[in-house]
Amino acid sequence: MNNPLKDYEEKKLNLFHLKTTLLAGAGQIVDGYDLTAAALILSIVEASFKGYDLVQLSLIFFLSIVLGNIVGGTLFGYLARHGRKKFYGIDASLMVFGALLQAFVTDPYQLAVLRFLLGVGIGADYVLSPLINAEYANRKDRGKLLAISGGFMWNVGALLSVLVTISLSNVLASDVLWRVVLASGAIPAIAVIYGRRKFPETPQYLAFVKGQKEELKEKYDLKVGDLPSLKKVAWGAILPTLLLASVTWYLFDVSAYSGVFFGPSVIAKDIGMNGLTFELVILGAFAVPWNMVSALLNDKLGRRTLQAVGFAGMGLFTLIFALLFGKTGAIVSLLLYGLNTVFSQLGPGTVVGFWGVELFPSEVRGLTQGITVMAGRLGVMTTTFLFPYIISTQGIVTTMILLAALAFVASLVTTRLPEPNQVSLAEKELEMRGTPDVLEEK
């Protein structure tokens, strides 16, 4: 049987693709904004809540939102099999509610509850946005569209949080500053709720989950004959690939979030820089530009190559940073850390969220993405619990050597993943779920 979505997947890049990509990226902006902002204002919050030290507040700030990510990713990953569109907007609403109400809390436990709800919305968005964006995308440009709505938008959010914090720090009192900074993270989510609800159900879902050719004609002007009768997904066949994809996200988040959480305080301090200035330079000069480079290269070099090279570069420059730590000036240390960021965002920082949606059939795509998201969040939890302990007991050099080793392992794991670049999601579906008769006709 011929690919029923071929005409749609082979369309040229158009305004619909760009709109859906920007709408998908809003959730990543919220996540990047909030986690970076939380790291920047953590010491200010400590002054507002007497009786709580920095370690306790770190757990409240980061553990609550990460647990929410796991719940949201798992729950909405399951729900996505019952429709993409019906849940697209609920995730943004949760983000708005959780972010805005942080401005009015009176104790850390209220903050923990709201950050958990915010985390549920972000976790849901980690599943729904790349899944929906991939299913809306054309075949030739899918990589760049996913890259823009993912890693690029995350770092744009992080950069915005630095700019907002710098702009308001000399205007607002400390107790008001952190509330306004955290609540401002709701703005991108507010901006897209209506737009997300307007877009139609994805063609992949209509064709391969619901089998609604009339809807394909009405919503996408696609004239298809009989849709194929497909087998149920064989989990035993996809589990090895799913495990490899999950491991790479786990290892990336262990490394990446150690920098997100503690870069502005621990690392910047050790190289003699102000935390806000440090983040501004890293994000503006290294992260965001190289997200765009990755977006431009994704559909040319492929996901596997970029991620493997990115992890290897992270490992190399993290190792050099560790070996030269304390032996060079602030500029050299900043450059080495920046080069680590370059490879991070060229590779896994942009690509690692693609695997769960590009390698698996539409029937289980929400679940597979949810599982990889959960693996990443477990990496964040590992960092949250272990990084402060390791850096305080072993020092920054040993910690960086450990992170370098993990990056090299992740590079090797990446080479075992299939390459989805330029592969039609619909044709992949037919290969993985088609009956022998269907495959012969195809």
C-alpha positions as CSV (number, residue, x, y, z in Angstrom):
1,M,0.0,0.0,0.0
2,N,1.2,3.5,-0.9
3,N,1.9,6.0,1.8
4,P,-1.5,7.7,2.4
5,L,0.2,10.9,3.8
6,K,2.9,11.2,1.0
7,D,1.4,14.4,-0.5
8,Y,1.3,16.0,3.0
9,E,4.8,14.9,4.0
10,E,6.4,16.1,0.8
11,K,5.0,19.6,1.0
12,K,7.4,22.5,1.0
13,L,8.0,24.4,4.2
14,N,5.2,26.8,4.6
15,L,3.5,29.2,7.1
16,F,1.5,26.4,8.8
17,H,4.8,24.7,9.7
18,L,6.3,27.9,11.1
19,K,3.1,28.7,13.2
20,T,2.9,25.2,14.7
21,T,6.6,25.3,15.5
22,L,6.4,28.6,17.3
23,L,3.3,27.4,19.2
24,A,5.2,24.2,20.1
25,G,8.2,26.2,21.3
26,A,6.3,28.2,23.9
27,G,6.4,25.4,26.5
28,Q,10.2,25.1,26.1
29,I,10.5,28.8,26.7
30,V,8.6,28.4,29.9
31,D,10.8,25.6,31.1
32,G,14.1,27.3,30.1
33,Y,12.9,30.5,31.7
34,D,11.8,29.0,35.0
35,L,14.7,26.7,35.7
36,T,17.2,29.3,34.9
37,A,15.3,32.0,36.9
38,A,15.1,29.7,39.9
39,A,18.8,29.2,39.9
40,L,19.4,32.9,39.6
41,I,17.1,34.1,42.4
42,L,17.5,31.1,44.8
43,S,19.7,33.1,47.2
44,I,17.2,35.9,47.3
45,V,14.4,33.5,48.1
46,E,16.5,32.2,51.0
47,A,16.5,35.7,52.6
48,S,12.7,35.8,52.3
49,F,12.0,32.5,54.1
50,K,13.8,32.5,57.4
51,G,14.8,29.1,58.8
52,Y,15.4,27.4,55.5
53,D,19.0,27.0,54.1
54,L,20.0,26.9,50.5
55,V,20.1,23.1,50.3
56,Q,16.5,22.8,51.6
57,L,15.3,25.5,49.2
58,S,17.1,23.9,46.3
59,L,15.1,20.7,46.9
60,I,11.9,22.6,47.2
61,F,12.6,24.6,44.0
62,F,13.9,21.9,41.8
63,L,12.7,18.5,43.1
64,S,9.0,19.7,43.1
65,I,9.1,20.8,39.5
66,V,11.0,17.7,38.3
67,L,8.5,15.4,40.1
68,G,5.8,17.3,38.3
69,N,7.6,16.8,35.0
70,I,7.7,13.0,35.6
71,V,3.9,12.9,36.4
72,G,3.0,15.2,33.5
73,G,5.2,13.4,31.0
74,T,3.9,10.0,32.0
75,L,0.2,10.9,32.3
76,F,0.0,12.9,29.1
77,G,2.1,10.4,27.2
78,Y,-0.6,7.9,27.9
79,L,-3.4,10.3,27.2
80,A,-1.9,11.2,23.8
81,R,-3.2,7.9,22.4
82,H,-6.7,9.3,22.8
83,G,-6.0,12.4,20.8
84,R,-3.3,15.1,20.5
85,K,-5.4,18.2,20.0
86,K,-7.8,17.7,22.9
87,F,-4.9,17.9,25.4
88,Y,-2.9,20.6,23.6
89,G,-3.7,23.7,25.6
90,I,-4.3,22.0,28.9
91,D,-0.5,21.7,29.3
92,A,-0.1,25.5,28.7
93,S,-3.0,26.2,31.2
94,L,-1.2,24.3,33.9
95,M,2.0,26.2,33.2
96,V,0.1,29.6,33.5
97,F,-1.6,28.6,36.7
98,G,1.6,27.2,38.4
99,A,3.8,30.1,37.3
100,L,1.6,33.0,38.0
101,L,0.5,32.0,41.5
102,Q,4.2,31.7,42.6
103,A,4.0,35.5,43.1
104,F,1.6,35.1,46.0
105,V,3.0,32.4,48.1
106,T,3.7,32.9,51.8
107,D,5.8,29.8,52.6
108,P,8.1,27.3,50.8
109,Y,5.5,24.5,50.9
110,Q,3.0,26.6,48.9
111,L,5.8,27.3,46.5
112,A,6.5,23.5,46.2
113,V,2.8,22.7,45.4
114,L,2.7,25.4,42.7
115,R,6.0,24.4,41.2
116,F,4.8,20.8,41.1
117,L,1.7,21.9,39.1
118,L,4.0,24.0,36.8
119,G,6.1,20.9,36.4
120,V,3.1,18.8,35.4
121,G,2.4,21.3,32.7
122,I,5.9,21.4,31.5
123,G,6.2,17.6,31.5
124,A,3.1,17.3,29.5
125,D,4.4,19.8,27.0
126,Y,7.7,17.9,26.7
127,V,5.6,15.1,25.3
128,L,2.9,16.9,23.4
129,S,4.8,19.7,21.7
130,P,7.5,17.6,19.9
131,L,5.1,14.8,19.1
132,I,2.6,17.2,17.5
133,N,5.2,19.3,15.8
134,A,6.8,16.2,14.3
135,E,3.4,15.0,13.1
136,Y,2.6,18.4,11.5
137,A,6.1,18.7,9.9
138,N,7.1,17.8,6.4
139,R,9.7,15.1,5.9
140,K,12.6,17.3,4.6
141,D,12.4,20.0,7.3
142,R,11.3,18.0,10.3
143,G,14.7,18.2,12.0
144,K,15.0,22.0,11.8
145,L,11.4,22.4,13.0
146,L,11.9,20.2,16.0
147,A,15.2,21.9,16.7
148,I,13.7,25.4,16.7
149,S,10.7,24.4,18.9
150,G,13.0,22.4,21.3
151,G,16.5,23.3,22.3
152,F,16.5,26.7,20.7
153,M,13.4,27.8,22.4
154,W,14.6,26.4,25.7
155,N,17.7,28.5,25.6
156,V,15.7,31.6,24.4
157,G,13.6,31.2,27.6
158,A,16.7,30.8,29.7
159,L,18.2,34.0,28.1
160,L,15.0,35.9,28.7
161,S,15.1,35.0,32.4
162,V,18.6,36.5,32.7
163,L,17.6,39.7,30.9
164,V,14.4,40.0,33.0
165,T,16.3,39.4,36.3
166,I,19.0,41.9,35.4
167,S,16.4,44.5,34.3
168,L,14.3,44.3,37.4
169,S,17.1,43.8,40.0
170,N,17.8,47.5,40.4
171,V,14.1,48.4,40.3
172,L,12.3,46.0,42.7
173,A,12.9,45.1,46.3
174,S,14.3,41.6,46.7
175,D,11.2,40.1,48.2
176,V,9.2,41.4,45.2
177,L,11.9,40.7,42.6
178,W,11.9,36.9,42.9
179,R,8.1,36.8,42.8
180,V,7.8,38.9,39.7
181,V,10.6,37.0,38.0
182,L,9.1,33.6,38.6
183,A,5.5,34.7,37.7
184,S,6.7,36.3,34.4
185,G,7.4,32.7,33.2
186,A,3.6,32.4,32.5
187,I,3.6,35.0,29.7
188,P,4.7,32.6,26.9
189,A,2.2,30.0,27.9
190,I,-0.6,32.6,28.1
191,A,0.2,33.8,24.5
192,V,-0.3,30.4,22.9
193,I,-3.3,28.7,24.7
194,Y,-5.8,30.0,22.2
195,G,-3.6,29.2,19.2
196,R,-3.0,25.7,20.3
197,R,-6.7,24.9,20.6
198,K,-7.4,26.2,17.0
199,F,-5.1,23.8,15.1
200,P,-6.6,20.6,13.7
201,E,-5.8,17.1,14.9
202,T,-2.5,15.8,13.4
203,P,-2.6,13.9,10.1
204,Q,-0.6,11.0,11.5
205,Y,-3.1,10.5,14.3
206,L,-6.1,10.7,12.0
207,A,-4.6,8.2,9.5
208,F,-2.9,5.6,11.7
209,V,-4.7,5.8,15.1
210,K,-8.3,6.8,14.2
211,G,-8.4,5.8,10.6
212,Q,-10.5,8.9,9.6
213,K,-9.9,9.5,5.9
214,E,-12.9,11.9,5.9
215,E,-11.1,14.1,8.4
216,L,-8.0,14.0,6.4
217,K,-9.9,15.3,3.4
218,E,-11.7,18.0,5.4
219,K,-8.7,19.3,7.5
220,Y,-5.8,18.7,5.1
221,D,-7.4,18.3,1.7
222,L,-5.9,14.8,1.4
223,K,-7.6,12.4,-0.9
224,V,-6.8,8.9,0.3
225,G,-8.3,5.5,-0.5
226,D,-8.7,2.8,2.1
227,L,-6.4,3.3,5.0
228,P,-4.2,0.3,5.9
229,S,-5.2,-2.2,8.6
230,L,-2.1,-2.2,10.9
231,K,-0.8,-4.6,13.5
232,K,-0.6,-3.7,17.2
233,V,2.8,-2.4,18.2
234,A,5.3,-5.1,19.2
235,W,6.8,-3.7,22.4
236,G,9.5,-6.3,22.4
237,A,10.8,-5.0,19.1
238,I,11.0,-1.4,20.1
239,L,12.2,-1.7,23.7
240,P,15.9,-1.9,22.9
241,T,15.8,1.3,20.9
242,L,13.6,3.0,23.5
243,L,16.1,2.1,26.2
244,L,19.1,3.5,24.2
245,A,17.1,6.8,23.6
246,S,16.2,7.1,27.2
247,V,19.8,6.5,28.4
248,T,21.1,9.3,26.2
249,W,18.5,11.8,27.6
250,Y,19.3,10.7,31.2
251,L,23.0,11.2,30.7
252,F,22.6,14.5,29.0
253,D,20.4,15.9,31.8
254,V,22.8,14.7,34.5
255,S,25.5,16.8,32.8
256,A,23.4,19.7,31.5
257,Y,21.4,20.5,34.6
258,S,24.5,20.5,36.8
259,G,25.4,23.6,34.9
260,V,21.8,25.0,34.9
261,F,21.4,24.7,38.6
262,F,24.9,25.5,39.8
263,G,26.7,27.3,37.0
264,P,25.7,30.8,38.0
265,S,26.7,30.2,41.7
266,V,29.4,27.6,42.0
267,I,31.2,27.6,38.7
268,A,30.9,31.4,38.0
269,K,32.2,32.1,41.5
270,D,35.1,29.8,41.1
271,I,36.2,31.5,37.9
272,G,35.7,35.0,39.4
273,M,32.5,36.1,37.6
274,N,29.2,37.5,38.6
275,G,26.5,34.8,38.2
276,L,24.1,36.9,36.0
277,T,27.0,38.0,33.7
278,F,28.2,34.4,33.5
279,E,24.7,33.1,32.4
280,L,24.3,36.0,29.9
281,V,27.6,35.3,28.2
282,I,27.1,31.5,28.1
283,L,23.5,31.7,26.7
284,G,23.9,34.6,24.4
285,A,27.4,33.9,23.0
286,F,27.4,30.1,23.0
287,A,24.0,28.3,23.6
288,V,21.4,30.2,21.5
289,P,23.6,30.7,18.3
290,W,24.6,27.0,18.3
291,N,21.1,25.8,18.7
292,M,20.4,27.6,15.4
293,V,23.5,26.0,13.8
294,S,22.1,22.6,14.9
295,A,18.7,23.5,13.4
296,L,20.4,24.2,10.1
297,L,22.4,21.0,10.1
298,N,19.9,18.6,11.4
299,D,18.3,17.7,8.1
300,K,21.8,17.6,6.4
301,L,24.1,15.7,8.8
302,G,21.4,13.8,10.7
303,R,20.5,13.5,14.4
304,R,22.8,10.7,15.3
305,T,26.0,12.4,14.0
306,L,25.2,15.7,15.7
307,Q,24.4,14.1,19.0
308,A,27.4,11.7,19.0
309,V,29.8,14.6,18.1
310,G,28.1,16.9,20.6
311,F,28.5,14.5,23.5
312,A,32.1,13.8,22.5
313,G,32.8,17.5,22.4
314,M,31.2,18.0,25.7
315,G,33.3,15.3,27.2
316,L,36.5,16.7,25.7
317,F,36.1,20.3,26.8
318,T,34.7,19.3,30.2
319,L,37.8,17.2,30.8
320,I,40.1,20.1,29.6
321,F,38.2,22.5,31.9
322,A,38.8,20.1,34.8
323,L,42.5,19.6,34.1
324,L,43.2,23.3,33.7
325,F,40.9,24.5,36.5
326,G,42.6,27.1,38.7
327,K,45.6,27.3,36.4
328,T,44.2,29.8,33.9
329,G,42.4,33.1,34.1
330,A,38.7,33.7,34.1
331,I,38.6,34.4,30.3
332,V,40.2,31.0,29.4
333,S,37.9,29.2,31.9
334,L,34.9,30.9,30.5
335,L,35.9,30.0,26.9
336,L,36.4,26.3,27.8
337,Y,33.1,26.2,29.6
338,G,31.5,28.0,26.6
339,L,33.0,25.5,24.1
340,N,31.4,22.7,26.2
341,T,28.1,24.6,25.8
342,V,28.7,24.9,22.0
343,F,28.9,21.1,21.6
344,S,26.1,20.6,24.1
345,Q,23.7,22.7,22.0
346,L,25.0,21.6,18.6
347,G,24.2,18.0,19.6
348,P,22.1,16.6,22.5
349,G,20.8,19.9,23.8
350,T,18.9,20.2,20.6
351,V,18.5,16.6,19.4
352,V,17.9,14.4,22.5
353,G,14.2,15.1,22.6
354,F,13.7,13.9,19.0
355,W,14.1,10.2,19.5
356,G,10.9,9.4,21.3
357,V,8.8,10.8,18.6
358,E,10.8,10.0,15.4
359,L,11.6,6.4,16.0
360,F,8.3,4.9,17.0
361,P,4.8,4.4,15.6
362,S,2.0,6.9,16.2
363,E,-0.1,4.5,18.3
364,V,2.6,4.6,21.1
365,R,4.4,7.8,20.2
366,G,3.1,9.6,23.3
367,L,4.2,6.8,25.6
368,T,7.6,6.4,24.1
369,Q,8.2,10.2,24.3
370,G,6.8,10.1,27.9
371,I,9.3,7.4,28.8
372,T,12.3,9.3,27.4
373,V,11.1,12.5,29.1
374,M,10.9,10.5,32.4
375,A,14.5,9.3,31.9
376,G,15.7,12.8,31.4
377,R,13.9,14.0,34.5
378,L,15.5,11.2,36.5
379,G,18.8,12.6,35.3
380,V,17.8,16.0,36.7
381,M,16.9,14.4,40.0
382,T,20.3,12.6,40.0
383,T,21.9,16.0,39.6
384,T,19.8,17.7,42.2
385,F,20.6,15.1,44.9
386,L,24.2,14.1,44.0
387,F,25.8,17.2,42.4
388,P,25.9,19.3,45.6
389,Y,27.3,16.4,47.6
390,I,29.9,15.4,45.0
391,I,31.1,18.9,44.5
392,S,31.3,19.6,48.2
393,T,33.2,16.4,49.1
394,Q,35.3,15.8,45.9
395,G,35.7,19.3,44.5
396,I,34.9,20.8,41.2
397,V,37.8,19.0,39.3
398,T,36.7,15.5,40.2
399,T,33.1,16.4,39.5
400,M,33.9,17.7,36.0
401,I,36.0,14.6,35.2
402,L,33.0,12.5,36.1
403,L,30.7,14.5,33.9
404,A,33.2,14.2,31.1
405,A,33.3,10.4,31.4
406,L,29.4,10.3,31.3
407,A,29.4,12.4,28.1
408,F,31.9,10.0,26.4
409,V,29.6,7.1,27.3
410,A,26.6,8.9,26.0
411,S,28.4,9.5,22.7
412,L,29.0,5.8,22.3
413,V,25.4,4.9,23.2
414,T,24.2,7.4,20.5
415,T,26.0,5.6,17.7
416,R,23.7,2.6,18.4
417,L,20.5,4.5,17.6
418,P,18.8,4.4,14.2
419,E,19.0,7.5,12.1
420,P,15.6,9.1,11.5
421,N,16.8,12.0,9.2
422,Q,14.8,12.3,6.0
423,V,12.7,9.2,7.0
424,S,9.0,9.5,6.4
425,L,7.1,8.9,9.6
426,A,4.2,7.4,7.7
427,E,6.4,5.0,5.8
428,K,8.2,4.1,9.0
429,E,4.7,3.3,10.4
430,L,3.9,1.0,7.6
431,E,7.3,-0.8,8.0
432,M,6.8,-1.3,11.7
433,R,3.1,-2.1,11.9
434,G,2.2,-3.3,8.4
435,T,0.9,-6.8,7.8
436,P,2.8,-8.9,5.3
437,D,0.1,-8.2,2.7
438,V,0.4,-4.4,3.3
439,L,4.1,-4.5,3.0
440,E,4.0,-6.5,-0.2
441,E,1.5,-4.0,-1.7
442,K,3.8,-1.2,-0.5
